């Protein structure tokens, strides 16, 4: 009985670990760094492949610090101003514009400077 409980516990642990590894392999960590000299609010709008909706993130980032986003490869990232954020929040799309950055599968832990 004790041996089968240990075996069951090990199988569950392995299954959960394996499941989380699979879901993590479909995303890429990207670091967006404020390379300016002043703290600044950055607004990100993202469009993931196969997703009909968008995501909007806004954050104040201090100089030299980064915002880490976990994104699917192929995701288009837009740096947006307040007018674009308001437009997207009202249901419109901006995905026909040129994106600031498009995530690649090989970009894991890549640092992208926000001021160019």
N, C-alpha and C positions, 0 to 999 in steps of 0.2 A: 504494500500500500504506500509506504513512504517513498519507495523507489519510483513508483508511477507518478506520485505527486511532484517529485523532483523533475522527472522527465517532462511532465506536462508544463511545469513552470519554465523549464528551459526552452521548450518548444514555443511557448507564448512569447517569452523574451526575444528569442531569435526572430520570430515572425514580426513583432513590433519593430525591432531594430531594422530588419530587412525592408519593411514597409516604409519607414521614415527615410531610409537611404534611397529608395526608389523615388519618392516624391521630391527629395532634394536634388536628384540628378537631373530633373527637368527644369530647374531654375539656376540662375547665375547671379552671384553677388556682384553688384557694381557699386563703387564708391564715387559719389559726386562731391568733389572738393571745392570749397571756396578758396580760390587762390588770389582773391583780392586782398585789400588792406583794411577793409571795414566789414563789420557784421552786416549781413544782408538777408532779406527774405527771398527765398527761391520757391517758385511754384512749378511743380512738375505735373504734366498730364501724360499719361501712358495709355497706349493702345496695344494690347496683347493679341498675338495671332489666334484666330479661332474664337475670339471673344467679341461680342457685338457692342459691349459697353466700354467705358474708359475708367481710369482711376485718376484721382486728383490728390496730390500731396503738396503741402506747403510747410516750409520750415525755415526758421532763422538759423543760419549757419555762420559761426564765427570764423574769422580768417585762419586758414590752415586746418580747419576741421572738415569732416566729411559727413554726408548723409548716405547711409547704406540702404540700397534697395535690392530686393530679391525679385528678379524678373525672369520671364521665360525668354529664351532665344527668339529673335525676330520682333521683340517688343519695340515699338517706336516711342521714344521719349522726347517730349516737347518742353522747353523752358517757356513758361507762359507769363504774360503780364495779367493784371487784374481784369482787363477787358476780355481777354481770351478765357480766363477762368469763369467769369460770369456767363459768357456765351456757352461754354461747355456745360456749366451747371444748369442752364436753361434747356438743355437737350440738343444743342447743335454740336457739330463735330468739326475738328480742325485737322483731321488726319489726312486731308488732301495737301496740306502745307508740307514743306520740307522739315523733317524732324531734326532736333538738336543732336540726337544720337540714336542709332539702331543697335540693339543688343545682339551680339553674336554668341554662339555656343562656346567659343574659345575665350570669352572675355571674363571668366571667373576671377574675382578680386582685382579687376582693372580699376585704376583710379582715373576719373575723367575730371579735368579742370573746368569749372563752370564759367570762369571769365576768360574769354578768348579774344 
